[in-house]
């Protein structure tokens, strides 16, 4: 889980670095292409039928995942790295809400309070002017909204995976995600195309490789450790992201952001542990 958190944080760092010149949809396109090739090779090696048995749900999951990834990369490029990562980590909140609505999973008062606290943490980080007035934050509310929408799409994709997991192999689900992501990203990539330099090509390739490595280690960690404990270790990605932000972009959080981060981590971690204790499936943070 530590390795998975590390590789996902490096992926985010590389996206922010290359996103200074390369449009987000080009990054999504290259990342999807790299992981498509790797996943197809893994399917062939394992002798697994790539088509799957529930194509409609597989395509739906892929579209949700593409939307989530696009929003996340946009927020990484346009927000401080730690803040973008923190907002993405609210996706367990949305997962719990969607699971209660779509899957009929029971939600108690404690879960509702933890969800409200997590969203309150986001407000402290964003600090919109209509609430905080002169103490408003430096973040663009529109970009924060896109980041939150990305977390919501991540949650919707995860709920869909929960349904697909009953019949489909994990590699098939990932394969469909990459298969849909590549053509879906092409129109956006062609709107304002920028041809990468040799260094940027290397970074784009590394985005795909670190994303694949993060997914592999995250999956292994979730298989080997209880969900609550594994999820707790996964939050190291926020620590890594904060470190990269300070080192590479001189992004130092203020007191409000630190308080918001503590509230988000504490509440979503409490939510994950509570769901594990009552036997609900673990919330996910994979991308």
Order of alpha helices (4+ residues) and beta strands (2+ residues): alpha-alpha-alpha-alpha-alpha-alpha-alpha-alpha-alpha-alpha-alpha-alpha-alpha
